[in-house]
């Protein structure tokens, strides 16, 4: 028989430790976010629908985005037991410089639309975390403004080759003069993808007010207060080139870009050059033969060609072909630090996050970006420890199996094995 006794108040108090109440609303909501998905939920609650959907959505049926995220979920880890990994090293050497974590912040356009701190918050958070920050050609903070926000850290610049080529050349020159060490030449936007959420929302820059817009904004006054009391939203690096926002967007998409343009950009850029938007092995081989420093396997976050290849699935094939000769990176669909660990195990040298950082930005400005980075860092470290891996260099393909849902019609069992 279990001996019974009256409750002892002192013992009860030991078991009933009440959590300290956080009076700061921003700290409270960010502290409650344990995953990037949690930050997304907060961001959706705090951001007007048009701005949130612009960030969250993809092209057409959004199949590319859904498949990219599913690919990361469809993996199986293979941990090694009795291999102590008390202390883990998450740092990497990438393109001639250090990064404290195996990911950087990807380029995003219209960033101050999501939350008014925009690229300044992203660059500042990247500086604090010791990781690279990438500014988009269509960014809403200037090249010089990002440099001021991240004066001693690593800044990269993403370049669209515009119809007026000299505009692009001048942006590259400015980025080089400002000390940006890497140029990210984007090749998957000859025309704009059909982003149907934006069309249905009547999305435009600046926002066009309608009855629906006003009704949606009523429970989110903080966003409008920030928007209306801060500097005008515009493409900061292009503000002196003339034309409307629509004109600039149209000019940024040019179906005539070619390998000739890459050769010109390669000649004028003094630092490292990455090609973003590569989606097959053949192009990877040709680019490496042209002497590029790195390749980013990406389908533009599912925002361009729907049903495009899944970058994470393409990764092992490209690494086998050109991984010894160039730096291979991957983006699209990363929502967890385990996604990053799996990518590194399969041969990626680095990864990029876009939406994951923007969800944090919308959830809480600079502090929200800090929280997004901290979540991913914790997930990376925990996954490494559970795998029995002390530093990223110990990760190997044996640690990960890509489980296959989508198999090409007519594939033989051996072909399916190669795909996995």
N, C-alpha and C positions, 0 to 999 in steps of 0.2 A: 504494500500500500504506500502511495506517495504521501509524505507527511505534509499536512496543511498548516498554514499559518496566516495570520492577518497581514495584509499588505504593509510593507515597511516604506514609509514616505521617502526616506533617503534613497532606497534602492529604486523606487519608481522614478525619481528625478534623474537618476543615471540613465534610465532607458528612454526618457522622454525629453530629449534635448531639442528645444524649439529653434528653428532656423531664424537667424537674425533678419528682421524686416529691412529690405532695401527701399529707401524712400525715393531714390533717383529712378524715375520711370525708364529711362533709356538703359541704365545698367541692369535694371530688373528684367526687362524683356530680352536683352542680349544674353544675360546670364542664364536665362531659361532655355536658350537655344543650344542644343547638344549636337545637332547635325546641320549640314547645309540645307537639308529639307526643312528644318525648323526655321532657319533664317528666311527661306523662301516663303513660308507661311506668314511670318511677320511682315515681310516686304509686301506681300499681296494685300495685307490688311491696311498698310500705311500709304500705299502708292495708288494714284488714280489708274483706272483700268487701262487707258491708252498707253501710258508710260510703262506700266508693268507688263502688258502684253507685248510691247515692242521688245522688251528684254527677254521675256520668257518664251516667246513664240519662235516658230521656224517657218519654213517655206511650205506652201500648199497644204498637204495633209499631215505635215510634221513627222513623216515616217523616218526620215534620216535621223532626226534628233532622238526619237523614241528608240530606234534600233541601236544607236550609239550608246545610250544609257543602258539598254538591255544587255548589250555585249559585256559591259563591265559587271553587271549582276550575274551573268552566265559564266562565271569563272569558278574554278575550284583551286584552293590553295593546298600545298603539300608541305606542312611544317616538319622540321627536324626536331626530334626530342632530345632532351638532356644536353642542349647546347646553350649555355648561359648567355643572355644578351641583356645584362643589367643596364649597361650604358650603350646607347645607339648613336651613331653618327649619321645625320641626315644631310650633310653637306656634299656638294659636288663641285667640280671644276667644269665650267661650261663656256665654250667659245673664248677661252683665254682668260677667264675671270671666275671668281668664286660666287657661289650661291649657297646660303645656309640651308636651303631646302631644295628638293628636286622639282620645284615648279616655280613659274613666274606668272605675272599678271599679263593676260592677253590683251591685245588692242580692242577697244570697244568704241563705237561712235555714239554721239549724242549723250555722253555719260552724265553731264550735269542735268539732263532731263530726268534721270532716275532719282537723283538727289543732288542738291545744289553744290555740294562740295566736290562732286565729280572726280576728275582725274587727280586733283590735288590730294584728295583723301587716299586714292589708290597709290599714288607715288609716295606719299608720306608713310603709309602702312608698309609698302614694299621696302622703303629705306629702313624702317624700324626692324623689319623681319630679316633683312639682309638678302633680299631676292630681287631679281630684275623686274622693272616695270616697263610696259610697252605702250607708247602713245600712238593712237590712230591718226591717220591723215584727216579723218572726220571727227577728231577729238574736239572737245569744247573748252580745253585749256591749251594755251600756246606751248610751243616747244620750249620757249624760255621760261614759261610758268611752271612746267613740269621740272625743268632743271632746278628752279628755285625751291621747289617742294622736295626734291631729292638731289641735293647738291653733291653729295659724296657717294651716292649709291650708283647702281648700274641702270642706265636708261637705254631702252631700245626704241626704234621708230619704225612703225608700219607704214609702208608706202603703197598707195594706189598710183598707177601710171595714168594720168589724166589726159583728156583729149588735147589740151594745151600742154605739151610735154614740158615746156620750160617751167611751168608751175611746179611740177613734180621734181624737176631737177633742183629748183631753188629750195624746196622743202628739204631735200636730201642734204644740200649744202648747209642749210641752217642747223639741221640736226647734228651734222658733223662738227660744225663750229661750236655748238653747245656742249660737245663732249659725249654725245650718244655713241655707244661703242658698237652697236649692231643694227643693221637695217633689215627689216622684215618685208621682203617684196611679195605682195599678195597677188596670186595669179588665177583665182577662181571666181572673179567677178567681172566677166566681160559684159554682162548685163545684170540687172538686179533680179534677185529671186522674187517669186510671187508670195509675199508675206501677207496672207489673207487676213490674219487678225488685225493687222494695221489698216487694211482697206475697210474692213467692217467697222473699225473704230473711228474711221475718218481721221486717222493719225496724220499729223503734219507738224513741221517745225517752222515757226512757233505753233503751239497748240491752237486749234480752232475751236472756239466755244460753241456748244450746242446745248439744248435742254438736257440731253443725256450726260454731257460732260459736266454741266453744273450740278446735276443731281448726284452724280458719282463723286463729285468733289466735296459735297456738303459734309460728310463724315471725316474728311481728310484736310481740314483747314491748314494744318501745319505745312503741308506740301505747297499749297498755294501761297502762304505767307512767305516761305523761303523763295519760291519762284518769282514772286512779284517784288521782293525787296533785295534782290541780288542782281549782279550785272546781267545784261541781256544775253540770252542763250544764242550762241552762234558758233560756227566752225572757227575756232580761234586762230588756227594757223592759216586759214584761207580768208580771213575777214577783209583783207585788203586786195583781194583778187577781183572783186566786183561780181555782180550778178546776185540773183535771189538764191535762197536755199535750194529750191528745185533745180536751178541752173547748175549749182555746184554738184548736187547729187548726180545729175545727168552727165556732167563732165567727168566725174570720178569713175564712171563705168564706161569702158571703151572696148568694144569687140575687136578692135584691130591690134591689141597688144600682142607681142610675139617674142620669140627668142632674141630678136634683134634688140628689143627694148631692154631685155635682161643684160645683154652685152654692154649696152651703153651705161646702164645703172652700175654694173659691176666696175666699169672703168672709172666712174666719177666718185664712187663711195670708197673712202679710205679704210674702213673697218671691216668687220665680219658681215657676211650677207647670208640671210636665210630665205628660203623660198617657201611661202605659206600657201597651202591649198593643193598640195600634191596628192593624187588619188590613184596612182597605179605604179607598178614596178618599172615599166618602160620609161616613164618620165623621170623617175628617180635616178635611173642609170644615166640618162642623157644629161641631167642637171649636174650630177657628180662629175661626169666627164668634162663639163664646162667649167668646173672649178669652184662651184659654190661651197660654202663652209658648212651648210646644214640644210636639212629638209624638214618641214613640218607637215606631217600627215594630218590633214584636216579637211572636213567638208563644210567649213565656215559655220560650225555650230548648227548644221542642218538648216541654214538660212538661205542657201542658194539653190542647188539642184536637189530636189527631193528624190529619195531612193538612191542617193549617191553611195559609194562604198563606205563601209564602216572603218574609220581610221584604226581603231584598236585591232580589228581583224587583219588589216593590211600590214600592221607593224612587223610581225615575224618574217613575212616574205621580203619586205624591203630591207630589214636588218641583214638577212642572209645575203642579199645581193650587194648592198653598198655600205653596210654598217661599219666596215673597216676603213672606209675612205671618207666618210662624212658623218656629221652629227645628226642623228635621227631623233626628232621630237614628235610628240603626238598631242592633239587636243580634241575637243568635242566630246561632251557627255560626262566629263569628270565631275563627280558629286561627292566623292569620298576619298580619304587618304589611301584607302586600300586600292582604289582604281590607279592611283599613282604608283604604288608599290608594284602592282601587277604589270604596269607598263614598263617600269624599270627592269623587272625580272625578264621581260620578253625582249629586251634590247634597247629600249628608248634611253637616251641620255638625259632627257629633260621632258617636262610636260608644261602645259599652259592652262590656266583657268580663266574663264570669262564670266559666265553666268554665276558661278559660285561666289566670285568676288562682288558682283553686282547685287546679288541678293543681300549680302552683308551691307553694302552701301545703302540700299533702300531701307534696310531694317534699322540702321543707326549711324549713317555717315561714316566718318573716319573710324570711330569705335566699332562700327559694324564690320568694316573691312578687317580690322585687327582681329575681331572675333572669328571671322571666316578663316583667316590664316591660322589662327590658334587651333580651331577645330580640325583642320586638315593636318596640321603638325601632329596633334595628339593621335589622330587616326594612323598616320604614317608610323610614328614611333611604336604604337601598340601593335600594329600589324607586324612590324619587323621583329619585335620581341617574341610574339607568338609564333613566328616562323623560325625563330632561333637564329636571327641574322643581326649582327652588330653594326655593320655598315653597308651602304648601298651596293658596294662592289661585290658583296657576297651573294647578291641576288642573281639567280640563274633561271633559265627556262624551266628547269625541273621543279621550281617552286609553284608553277602555275599551269593549269590546264584550261584552255578556252573551250567551253562547252558550246556545241553548235546547234542552233535552231534553224538558221537559214542555210540550206545546202543547195548549190546550183543543180538544176534539173539535169539528170543524166550522169551525175557524178558517180564514179566507182568508189568502193570502200577505201582504196588507197588514196584517191584524190581527196576524199573527205578527211582522212587522217592528216594529209598535208595542210588542209584548210584549218584544222584544229591546231 
